[in-house]
């Protein structure tokens, strides 16, 4: 599970013959099938030639530089809004290749 509990990473998955790590959204346990353009809260992490055999989430929530709290429509800071943050996950494949992914970046 991610440190905020919103995602689960499934390793050793394949989609259309490609090795992936499937990020499963806890809200509704949705997965991305590749044809739906990305189910809300789900993603397929593609880029390994060998099967992904391990995953590890960073236990720290990362706050992007310059962002604090969401703004209201009039531009004021909303003190009740949750701060924006990112989580990181490292994936390792069978040959030892490691990639690090962020929830704030699509690539």
N, C-alpha and C positions, 0 to 999 in steps of 0.2 A: 504494500500500500504506500501511496505518497504520504508525506508527513501531515498534510491537511486531511487525509482520509478520503479524498474525492476520486482517486484513481487507483486502479490495480494494474500492474504490468504482467502480462502473460508472455512468458518466453517460449522458445521452441515452437513458434507458430509459423505457418506458411499461408500465403495468399496468392493464388494463381501461379504457383511454382516458385515464388520468391520468399526468401527467409525474412521474417518480420518479428517485431515485438509488438504485441497488441495492447494498447492502453485502453482499459475498460472503464467507462464512467460509472461511478457508484450510483449516481442518480438514474435509476431505471436499468442499470447493468447493461448499458448500450455498448455495442461494438461497431466498428466501421467495417463494412463489407467491401469497400473499394469502389462500389458502384453508386453509393449514395452521396458522394461528395463529402463524406465525413459526418457521421452521426454526432449530435451534440454531446460533448464530453468524452468522445472516443477518438482514437487516432491509431494509425498503423505506422510504426517507426521502421522505415525501410532503409537499407544501405549496407547490410552485411551479406557477404557471399556464402558464409557458413551459418549453420543454425545458431541463433542467439540462445545461449545456455545460462546466462546469469543477468540479473538486474539489481541495481541498488539505488534507492532514492537518497538524495542528500537530506539529512534530517533538519536542515535549516531552511526556512522560507526566505527567499531572496527578494528584496524590494528594489525595483529598478531605480537607477539614479534619476533624481528629479521628480519622482512621483510620490505622492503621499496619500491623499484621499481623493475620491471622486468629487468632481465639481457638480453643483446644482445647475439648473438652467440659467440662473442669473449670474453664474460665474463664481459664486461663493463656495467655500469648502463645506461639504456636508459632513458634519461631525459624527453622524450616525452611520455613514457609509463605511463599508469595510475597506481597508487599504488594499491597493493593488499589489500583488506579489507574484513571484514565479517559483516554481519548483524545478529541480534538476534531477535527471535520472541518468545513470551510467549503464550501458549495456556491453556485455562481453560475449564474443562468439567462440566457437569451438577451437579456432586457431589462435586465439588470444588477442584479436583485434578489439579495441574498446572505442565506443562513441559516447559522447555526452550530449544530452538533449535538454532543452528548456521548454517550459510550457508557454513562455511568452514569445517564442520565435517559431515560425513555421519551418525554417531550415537552419 
